[in-house]
């Protein structure tokens, strides 16, 4: 557990390294859902056709999405449903892609919701409290935005919005 916490702590505060590349968000969503949702959890995955690509660090974005999906899995506690989608959006007047993870799990109280992106905030036994903080940091490093909505006892919706790669004209 100490090694896991140390790795998470070392990752926190670091911006993605290496050159940016074109990221296909539809593929990212499908891959992350397949890798992070265990058998037995009902999951629905969708992505609009011909989504614009984003420029960024695939591994950092995949890690951010995986952290959110794993939290959704934990919130469902072996039952419930997770819906993961990617769609066209706008951010600061430009084309963007939004990724949503919606679960029908236990939900988060309003007083706790405002702190979920803060480091070291967790309600999971053995959790580091860095998963969502790292996810938020990765999205912000890509000039994106993060949002969370939740109703206690009904579930949670997390949305990342990332600016699209400009088209070469």
Z-matrix of the N, CA and C atoms (Angstrom, degrees):
N
C 1 1.454
C 2 1.525 1 109.88
N 3 1.322 2 117.01 1 -39.63
C 4 1.467 3 120.60 2 179.67
C 5 1.526 4 110.70 3 -63.48
N 6 1.333 5 117.21 4 -40.35
C 7 1.463 6 120.17 5 177.90
C 8 1.524 7 110.89 6 -62.16
N 9 1.340 8 117.29 7 -41.95
C 10 1.461 9 121.28 8 179.45
C 11 1.520 10 110.48 9 -63.54
N 12 1.314 11 117.21 10 -42.93
C 13 1.462 12 121.15 11 178.56
C 14 1.526 13 110.35 12 -64.32
N 15 1.328 14 116.93 13 -42.03
C 16 1.465 15 120.52 14 179.76
C 17 1.526 16 111.05 15 -63.84
N 18 1.345 17 117.48 16 -41.62
C 19 1.472 18 120.58 17 177.42
C 20 1.521 19 110.67 18 -62.80
N 21 1.332 20 116.28 19 -45.07
C 22 1.467 21 120.34 20 179.88
C 23 1.525 22 110.62 21 -63.37
N 24 1.307 23 116.87 22 -41.69
C 25 1.461 24 120.76 23 179.49
C 26 1.528 25 110.41 24 -64.45
N 27 1.335 26 117.40 25 -40.92
C 28 1.465 27 120.74 26 179.24
C 29 1.526 28 110.79 27 -64.96
N 30 1.337 29 116.84 28 -34.31
C 31 1.462 30 121.26 29 179.87
C 32 1.523 31 111.10 30 -72.89
N 33 1.332 32 116.72 31 -32.84
C 34 1.449 33 120.13 32 -177.73
C 35 1.526 34 109.51 33 -67.78
N 36 1.298 35 116.19 34 134.11
C 37 1.454 36 120.52 35 178.49
C 38 1.519 37 113.64 36 92.42
N 39 1.338 38 117.25 37 -9.12
C 40 1.459 39 120.28 38 178.79
C 41 1.514 40 110.24 39 -95.23
N 42 1.301 41 116.30 40 131.87
C 43 1.453 42 120.33 41 172.79
C 44 1.516 43 108.51 42 -79.63
N 45 1.326 44 117.81 43 156.16
C 46 1.463 45 119.50 44 177.68
C 47 1.524 46 110.99 45 -57.09
N 48 1.331 47 116.05 46 143.12
C 49 1.460 48 121.36 47 -179.25
C 50 1.510 49 109.98 48 -102.21
N 51 1.315 50 115.78 49 160.26
C 52 1.456 51 121.60 50 176.17
C 53 1.516 52 112.03 51 84.99
N 54 1.332 53 115.22 52 175.71
C 55 1.460 54 119.85 53 -177.15
C 56 1.532 55 111.41 54 -73.65
N 57 1.322 56 114.55 55 152.28
C 58 1.466 57 120.45 56 174.36
C 59 1.519 58 108.96 57 -74.71
N 60 1.322 59 115.20 58 157.82
C 61 1.458 60 121.10 59 177.79
C 62 1.516 61 108.56 60 -144.01
N 63 1.308 62 115.86 61 167.82
C 64 1.452 63 121.64 62 176.97
C 65 1.533 64 108.27 63 -71.42
N 66 1.340 65 116.64 64 131.54
C 67 1.463 66 121.48 65 -179.88
C 68 1.524 67 108.89 66 -119.15
N 69 1.329 68 115.98 67 125.68
C 70 1.456 69 122.51 68 175.02
C 71 1.532 70 106.82 69 -87.65
N 72 1.321 71 116.68 70 103.83
C 73 1.463 72 121.40 71 -174.31
C 74 1.529 73 111.20 72 -66.48
N 75 1.322 74 117.95 73 -33.96
C 76 1.470 75 119.99 74 177.65
C 77 1.527 76 110.47 75 -60.45
N 78 1.323 77 116.98 76 -45.45
C 79 1.470 78 120.54 77 177.04
C 80 1.518 79 110.95 78 -64.88
N 81 1.318 80 116.80 79 -40.18
C 82 1.463 81 121.86 80 179.28
C 83 1.524 82 110.58 81 -59.20
N 84 1.325 83 116.77 82 -44.34
C 85 1.465 84 121.70 83 -179.75
C 86 1.526 85 110.56 84 -64.25
N 87 1.325 86 116.84 85 -47.10
C 88 1.476 87 120.13 86 -179.40
C 89 1.526 88 111.17 87 -63.10
N 90 1.331 89 116.76 88 -44.61
C 91 1.465 90 120.35 89 -179.52
C 92 1.530 91 111.08 90 -64.53
N 93 1.322 92 116.86 91 -47.69
C 94 1.465 93 120.37 92 -177.11
C 95 1.521 94 111.58 93 -63.00
N 96 1.314 95 116.83 94 -39.21
C 97 1.467 96 120.10 95 178.02
C 98 1.525 97 110.39 96 -62.81
N 99 1.320 98 116.67 97 -44.53
C 100 1.461 99 120.48 98 179.77
C 101 1.510 100 112.97 99 -65.39
N 102 1.330 101 116.59 100 -33.88
C 103 1.466 102 120.57 101 -176.88
C 104 1.526 103 112.94 102 -83.89
N 105 1.328 104 118.34 103 -28.28
C 106 1.472 105 120.00 104 -171.18
C 107 1.530 106 114.93 105 -105.58
N 108 1.328 107 117.55 106 -17.43
C 109 1.466 108 119.40 107 -178.46
C 110 1.527 109 108.68 108 -99.02
N 111 1.340 110 116.71 109 118.35
C 112 1.467 111 119.09 110 -178.82
C 113 1.525 112 111.85 111 -73.78
N 114 1.330 113 116.25 112 158.86
C 115 1.466 114 119.28 113 175.53
C 116 1.532 115 109.48 114 -58.19
N 117 1.307 116 115.74 115 146.66
C 118 1.457 117 120.10 116 178.77
C 119 1.511 118 113.42 117 99.14
N 120 1.333 119 118.38 118 -18.33
C 121 1.464 120 121.86 119 175.98
C 122 1.526 121 106.88 120 -95.57
N 123 1.319 122 116.97 121 128.11
C 124 1.455 123 121.06 122 178.59
C 125 1.518 124 108.91 123 -71.68
N 126 1.340 125 116.02 124 125.69
C 127 1.463 126 120.02 125 -179.10
C 128 1.527 127 109.51 126 -135.57
N 129 1.321 128 114.92 127 140.66
C 130 1.452 129 122.12 128 175.43
C 131 1.524 130 106.96 129 -122.34
N 132 1.332 131 116.92 130 129.56
C 133 1.464 132 121.62 131 -178.44
C 134 1.529 133 108.53 132 -125.01
N 135 1.331 134 116.08 133 131.04
C 136 1.462 135 119.22 134 177.27
C 137 1.522 136 109.77 135 -144.51
N 138 1.321 137 114.05 136 151.06
C 139 1.467 138 120.56 137 176.45
C 140 1.519 139 107.44 138 -146.24
N 141 1.332 140 115.87 139 132.53
C 142 1.453 141 119.98 140 176.74
C 143 1.524 142 109.68 141 -58.78
N 144 1.315 143 115.22 142 151.04
C 145 1.468 144 120.81 143 176.56
C 146 1.527 145 110.15 144 -68.40
N 147 1.308 146 116.53 145 146.05
C 148 1.469 147 123.27 146 173.58
C 149 1.520 148 114.14 147 52.85
N 150 1.320 149 116.33 148 43.68
C 151 1.464 150 119.56 149 175.43
C 152 1.520 151 109.83 150 -63.42
N 153 1.325 152 116.81 151 143.18
C 154 1.462 153 117.32 152 173.73
C 155 1.528 154 109.09 153 -65.41
N 156 1.300 155 116.30 154 152.89
C 157 1.462 156 120.78 155 178.13
C 158 1.520 157 109.29 156 -87.25
N 159 1.317 158 114.88 157 159.69
C 160 1.460 159 119.82 158 174.67
C 161 1.522 160 107.88 159 -113.00
N 162 1.309 161 115.74 160 156.33
C 163 1.454 162 120.96 161 175.69
C 164 1.515 163 107.32 162 -101.42
N 165 1.318 164 115.76 163 126.52
C 166 1.453 165 117.38 164 -178.59
C 167 1.510 166 113.44 165 177.85
N 168 1.307 167 113.71 166 -159.95
C 169 1.460 168 122.65 167 -177.88
C 170 1.523 169 108.08 168 -107.34
N 171 1.321 170 115.86 169 105.79
C 172 1.454 171 122.21 170 -174.89
C 173 1.522 172 112.00 171 -52.83
N 174 1.322 173 117.53 172 -48.45
C 175 1.465 174 120.23 173 -175.53
C 176 1.524 175 112.21 174 -63.62
N 177 1.334 176 117.30 175 -39.49
C 178 1.463 177 120.03 176 178.91
C 179 1.529 178 110.56 177 -66.06
N 180 1.325 179 117.30 178 -41.86
C 181 1.461 180 120.62 179 179.15
C 182 1.526 181 111.00 180 -69.33
N 183 1.329 182 116.86 181 -39.01
C 184 1.470 183 120.14 182 177.05
C 185 1.528 184 110.32 183 -64.04
N 186 1.328 185 117.12 184 -40.35
C 187 1.459 186 120.65 185 178.01
C 188 1.515 187 111.87 186 -64.64
N 189 1.332 188 116.83 187 -40.38
C 190 1.464 189 121.11 188 178.57
C 191 1.526 190 110.27 189 -62.17
N 192 1.317 191 116.10 190 -47.83
C 193 1.461 192 120.30 191 -179.29
C 194 1.527 193 110.86 192 -65.74
N 195 1.314 194 117.19 193 -41.58
C 196 1.470 195 120.51 194 178.89
C 197 1.526 196 111.34 195 -61.43
N 198 1.331 197 117.33 196 -40.70
C 199 1.467 198 120.28 197 177.86
C 200 1.525 199 111.02 198 -59.57
N 201 1.316 200 117.01 199 -43.52
C 202 1.461 201 120.80 200 -179.80
C 203 1.533 202 110.19 201 -67.07
N 204 1.327 203 116.89 202 -43.31
C 205 1.469 204 120.12 203 179.89
C 206 1.530 205 110.50 204 -63.52
N 207 1.318 206 117.60 205 -42.48
C 208 1.477 207 119.85 206 179.44
C 209 1.528 208 111.06 207 -63.60
N 210 1.325 209 117.47 208 -36.26
C 211 1.467 210 119.86 209 175.30
C 212 1.526 211 110.25 210 -64.23
N 213 1.324 212 117.15 211 -39.98
C 214 1.463 213 121.01 212 178.28
C 215 1.528 214 110.49 213 -63.50
N 216 1.319 215 116.60 214 -41.81
C 217 1.473 216 121.15 215 177.40
C 218 1.527 217 109.52 216 -59.99
N 219 1.330 218 116.75 217 -47.48
C 220 1.472 219 120.51 218 179.05
C 221 1.526 220 111.35 219 -60.51
N 222 1.342 221 116.90 220 -41.43
C 223 1.462 222 121.18 221 -178.48
C 224 1.523 223 111.88 222 -64.76
N 225 1.332 224 116.40 223 -30.85
C 226 1.468 225 120.48 224 -179.86
C 227 1.531 226 112.31 225 -77.56
N 228 1.320 227 117.50 226 -18.67
C 229 1.462 228 122.51 227 175.52
C 230 1.530 229 112.98 228 48.70
N 231 1.331 230 116.01 229 46.79
C 232 1.456 231 120.71 230 175.64
C 233 1.512 232 115.37 231 84.53
N 234 1.320 233 117.92 232 -4.13
C 235 1.466 234 121.42 233 177.20
C 236 1.518 235 108.35 234 -139.04
N 237 1.300 236 116.44 235 175.71
C 238 1.459 237 118.48 236 -179.03
C 239 1.515 238 111.63 237 93.09
N 240 1.315 239 115.45 238 -168.46
C 241 1.460 240 121.21 239 -173.94
C 242 1.525 241 109.77 240 -140.19
N 243 1.327 242 115.26 241 146.05
C 244 1.461 243 121.91 242 175.76
C 245 1.526 244 107.59 243 -121.71
N 246 1.327 245 116.09 244 131.21
C 247 1.453 246 122.01 245 177.22
C 248 1.521 247 107.42 246 -118.29
N 249 1.329 248 115.50 247 126.49
C 250 1.466 249 121.41 248 -179.15
C 251 1.525 250 106.86 249 -123.03
N 252 1.335 251 116.19 250 127.90
C 253 1.459 252 118.68 251 -177.31
C 254 1.525 253 111.53 252 -141.98
N 255 1.314 254 114.33 253 156.91
C 256 1.464 255 122.14 254 174.47
C 257 1.520 256 107.41 255 -131.45
N 258 1.337 257 115.96 256 133.96
C 259 1.463 258 120.51 257 -176.21
C 260 1.523 259 110.41 258 -148.23
N 261 1.311 260 115.14 259 162.19
C 262 1.464 261 121.04 260 174.60
C 263 1.522 262 108.97 261 -65.38
N 264 1.319 263 115.38 262 147.45
C 265 1.459 264 121.26 263 179.60
C 266 1.518 265 108.38 264 -152.16
N 267 1.316 266 116.15 265 -177.90
C 268 1.462 267 123.00 266 174.21
C 269 1.515 268 107.31 267 -130.02
N 270 1.326 269 115.74 268 143.81
C 271 1.454 270 121.44 269 174.76
C 272 1.519 271 107.14 270 -143.19
N 273 1.302 272 116.29 271 124.32
C 274 1.462 273 121.98 272 -179.02
C 275 1.524 274 111.95 273 49.95
N 276 1.334 275 116.90 274 42.30
C 277 1.453 276 121.60 275 176.03
C 278 1.513 277 115.85 276 77.07
N 279 1.333 278 117.92 277 7.19
C 280 1.465 279 118.73 278 179.39
C 281 1.515 280 110.79 279 -124.38
N 282 1.335 281 114.87 280 163.12
C 283 1.458 282 120.29 281 179.18
C 284 1.517 283 110.24 282 -61.09
N 285 1.320 284 114.81 283 144.85
C 286 1.457 285 120.60 284 -178.48
C 287 1.524 286 108.63 285 -152.16
N 288 1.314 287 114.50 286 174.36
C 289 1.458 288 122.36 287 175.72
C 290 1.523 289 107.16 288 -127.52
N 291 1.330 290 115.76 289 131.40
C 292 1.467 291 118.72 290 175.72
C 293 1.522 292 108.68 291 -107.40
N 294 1.318 293 115.04 292 143.74
C 295 1.460 294 122.66 293 176.54
C 296 1.519 295 106.40 294 -122.26
N 297 1.328 296 116.47 295 125.37
C 298 1.462 297 121.06 296 179.78
C 299 1.518 298 110.37 297 -118.76
N 300 1.319 299 114.87 298 140.10
C 301 1.456 300 122.15 299 171.28
C 302 1.518 301 105.67 300 -123.30
N 303 1.333 302 115.49 301 117.79
C 304 1.455 303 121.68 302 -178.04
C 305 1.526 304 107.71 303 -119.79
N 306 1.322 305 116.25 304 130.26
C 307 1.461 306 119.27 305 176.44
C 308 1.518 307 109.96 306 -123.76
N 309 1.326 308 115.24 307 157.71
C 310 1.463 309 121.54 308 175.97
C 311 1.524 310 109.56 309 -105.36
N 312 1.319 311 115.14 310 35.80
C 313 1.459 312 121.34 311 -177.32
C 314 1.510 313 113.29 312 -82.54
N 315 1.311 314 115.25 313 -152.42
C 316 1.460 315 122.54 314 -171.55
C 317 1.522 316 113.83 315 -73.03
N 318 1.315 317 118.42 316 -18.32
C 319 1.465 318 121.15 317 -178.91
C 320 1.518 319 112.30 318 75.80
N 321 1.310 320 114.87 319 174.13
C 322 1.466 321 122.52 320 -176.53
C 323 1.530 322 107.34 321 -131.07
N 324 1.305 323 116.48 322 134.37
C 325 1.472 324 119.46 323 179.08
C 326 1.522 325 109.93 324 -66.44
N 327 1.323 326 116.11 325 155.24
C 328 1.468 327 121.33 326 -179.07
C 329 1.524 328 111.23 327 -58.54
N 330 1.323 329 117.87 328 -38.49
C 331 1.470 330 119.91 329 -178.95
C 332 1.533 331 111.78 330 -68.70
N 333 1.316 332 117.97 331 -30.49
C 334 1.466 333 121.10 332 178.18
C 335 1.525 334 111.83 333 -84.37
N 336 1.343 335 117.03 334 -29.81
C 337 1.464 336 121.35 335 -175.54
C 338 1.521 337 112.01 336 -59.30
N 339 1.319 338 117.73 337 -38.67
C 340 1.461 339 119.73 338 -177.48
C 341 1.524 340 112.75 339 -68.19
N 342 1.336 341 118.59 340 -12.23
C 343 1.465 342 121.41 341 -178.60
C 344 1.531 343 114.24 342 -110.20
N 345 1.336 344 118.86 343 2.50
C 346 1.472 345 119.00 344 -172.63
C 347 1.519 346 113.71 345 -63.95
N 348 1.330 347 117.97 346 -24.32
C 349 1.469 348 120.69 347 -179.24
C 350 1.527 349 111.88 348 -86.70
N 351 1.327 350 118.09 349 -7.70
C 352 1.465 351 121.89 350 -178.80
C 353 1.526 352 110.80 351 -75.33
N 354 1.336 353 117.18 352 142.20
C 355 1.471 354 119.59 353 176.72
C 356 1.528 355 111.04 354 -62.50
N 357 1.313 356 114.42 355 145.73
C 358 1.471 357 124.58 356 173.66
C 359 1.514 358 113.73 357 70.48
N 360 1.330 359 118.16 358 14.86
C 361 1.454 360 120.98 359 175.07
C 362 1.526 361 107.40 360 -96.80
N 363 1.318 362 116.64 361 117.10
C 364 1.461 363 121.30 362 178.68
C 365 1.512 364 109.87 363 -151.27
N 366 1.315 365 114.21 364 152.78
C 367 1.458 366 120.66 365 174.15
C 368 1.521 367 109.60 366 -125.49
N 369 1.353 368 115.86 367 14.21
C 370 1.452 369 121.23 368 179.61
C 371 1.524 370 109.15 369 -100.69
N 372 1.314 371 117.36 370 132.22
C 373 1.465 372 119.30 371 174.95
C 374 1.537 373 109.62 372 -58.76
N 375 1.297 374 117.27 373 128.21
C 376 1.464 375 121.26 374 179.93
C 377 1.513 376 114.46 375 80.53
N 378 1.335 377 118.71 376 -0.09
C 379 1.462 378 121.21 377 179.61
C 380 1.524 379 110.98 378 -76.47
N 381 1.336 380 115.37 379 152.73
C 382 1.468 381 119.89 380 179.55
C 383 1.521 382 111.98 381 -91.20
N 384 1.324 383 116.83 382 -21.07
C 385 1.457 384 119.66 383 -175.81
C 386 1.514 385 112.64 384 76.73
N 387 1.335 386 117.13 385 17.36
C 388 1.465 387 120.08 386 -179.23
C 389 1.528 388 113.46 387 -110.27
N 390 1.329 389 118.20 388 -12.55
C 391 1.467 390 120.98 389 -174.78
C 392 1.516 391 113.49 390 -56.59
N 393 1.327 392 117.27 391 -53.67
C 394 1.465 393 119.58 392 -178.44
C 395 1.526 394 111.98 393 -74.18
N 396 1.319 395 117.33 394 -30.07
C 397 1.472 396 120.13 395 176.43
C 398 1.531 397 109.52 396 -64.36
N 399 1.326 398 116.91 397 -43.05
C 400 1.466 399 121.66 398 178.06
C 401 1.529 400 109.72 399 -66.51
N 402 1.335 401 117.41 400 -41.88
C 403 1.469 402 120.88 401 178.94
C 404 1.525 403 110.32 402 -59.85
N 405 1.318 404 116.14 403 -47.51
C 406 1.467 405 120.93 404 179.96
C 407 1.530 406 110.31 405 -60.19
N 408 1.318 407 116.22 406 -45.40
C 409 1.458 408 120.23 407 -179.12
C 410 1.527 409 111.03 408 -60.65
N 411 1.325 410 117.55 409 -41.81
C 412 1.468 411 120.93 410 -179.81
C 413 1.523 412 110.68 411 -63.32
N 414 1.325 413 117.70 412 -42.97
C 415 1.462 414 121.35 413 -179.88
C 416 1.528 415 110.25 414 -66.81
N 417 1.324 416 117.26 415 -45.03
C 418 1.472 417 119.94 416 178.89
C 419 1.527 418 111.55 417 -63.01
N 420 1.330 419 117.41 418 -35.11
C 421 1.472 420 121.03 419 177.84
C 422 1.525 421 111.56 420 -65.15
N 423 1.333 422 116.76 421 -19.34
C 424 1.460 423 122.17 422 176.89
C 425 1.535 424 111.27 423 -99.76
N 426 1.346 425 116.03 424 19.85
C 427 1.467 426 122.68 425 -179.71
C 428 1.523 427 112.81 426 61.68
N 429 1.330 428 116.27 427 27.33
C 430 1.455 429 121.14 428 179.78
C 431 1.515 430 112.66 429 -99.53
N 432 1.319 431 114.75 430 -175.46
C 433 1.458 432 122.03 431 178.61
C 434 1.528 433 109.45 432 -128.42
N 435 1.334 434 115.84 433 157.20
C 436 1.460 435 121.92 434 175.59
C 437 1.528 436 108.38 435 -127.05
N 438 1.313 437 116.11 436 145.65
C 439 1.464 438 121.69 437 176.95
C 440 1.523 439 108.18 438 -141.66
N 441 1.315 440 116.19 439 151.61
C 442 1.457 441 121.56 440 175.34
C 443 1.518 442 109.32 441 -140.18
N 444 1.313 443 115.27 442 137.31
C 445 1.463 444 122.55 443 173.04
C 446 1.517 445 106.22 444 -133.08
N 447 1.320 446 117.17 445 143.21
C 448 1.453 447 119.31 446 -179.61
C 449 1.510 448 110.57 447 -156.62
N 450 1.313 449 115.02 448 149.96
C 451 1.451 450 122.58 449 173.29
C 452 1.523 451 106.96 450 -127.65
N 453 1.301 452 115.67 451 122.57
C 454 1.457 453 120.80 452 -179.27
C 455 1.528 454 109.54 453 -56.74
N 456 1.320 455 115.74 454 129.29
C 457 1.459 456 121.83 455 179.88
C 458 1.512 457 114.80 456 83.96
N 459 1.347 458 117.91 457 -4.54
C 460 1.469 459 120.24 458 -177.54
C 461 1.520 460 113.78 459 -121.91
N 462 1.323 461 118.16 460 -31.46
C 463 1.450 462 119.23 461 179.16
C 464 1.513 463 113.65 462 137.01
N 465 1.330 464 114.00 463 -178.89
C 466 1.463 465 121.77 464 -173.03
C 467 1.518 466 110.30 465 -136.50
N 468 1.334 467 115.81 466 146.53
C 469 1.467 468 123.27 467 174.06
C 470 1.520 469 107.62 468 -123.84
N 471 1.330 470 116.13 469 123.29
C 472 1.468 471 121.95 470 175.15
C 473 1.529 472 106.39 471 -115.37
N 474 1.333 473 116.37 472 132.43
C 475 1.468 474 120.87 473 179.36
C 476 1.510 475 109.98 474 -127.82
N 477 1.343 476 114.75 475 130.22
C 478 1.463 477 123.05 476 170.04
C 479 1.519 478 105.91 477 -107.45
N 480 1.321 479 117.84 478 137.87
C 481 1.454 480 121.18 479 172.38
C 482 1.520 481 107.41 480 -125.54
N 483 1.336 482 115.08 481 126.78
C 484 1.468 483 121.94 482 -175.75
C 485 1.520 484 109.64 483 -121.87
N 486 1.338 485 118.29 484 133.88
C 487 1.460 486 120.22 485 178.12
C 488 1.528 487 110.72 486 -63.70
N 489 1.330 488 115.05 487 140.98
C 490 1.472 489 120.75 488 -179.91
C 491 1.515 490 110.58 489 -75.73
N 492 1.293 491 113.54 490 155.22
C 493 1.465 492 120.72 491 175.04
C 494 1.509 493 108.25 492 -67.17
N 495 1.336 494 117.73 493 133.09
C 496 1.461 495 118.14 494 178.01
C 497 1.527 496 110.32 495 -64.80
N 498 1.324 497 115.70 496 141.52
C 499 1.467 498 119.55 497 178.48
C 500 1.537 499 109.44 498 -73.55
N 501 1.320 500 115.43 499 140.76
C 502 1.472 501 119.19 500 175.03
C 503 1.513 502 107.91 501 -77.82
N 504 1.289 503 116.52 502 121.21
C 505 1.465 504 120.61 503 -177.01
C 506 1.506 505 109.35 504 -103.67
